[in-house]
Amino acid sequence: MQKNRRTNAETVGRFIVTDPAICHGEPVFRGTRILVADVLEQVATGMAWEAIVEEWRGAVKPEAIAEAVRLAREALVVHAPELMPA
């Protein structure tokens, strides 16, 4: 992650940022207040990516959705042992 020196925003990826001043620091798509978690929920329910793009009026591009899915996968792989029941 890269930190923006002018703000407290951190770049998570090309399309995803966090900033304590925006949506309580939850990951959002750059230039929006659209929560990454909301889009991932839409993906998880089987919504077509084209429909997601349309739902958000083009503010979230397919490339941004792909980045969110890739980062979610990476987080799961890294943290899977922590999620396993004891």
Summary of the structure (lengths in Angstrom):
residues: 86
radius of gyration: 13.8
end to end distance: 30.7
largest distance: 43.3
contacts: 213
relative contact order: 0.14
helix: 48%
strand: 14%
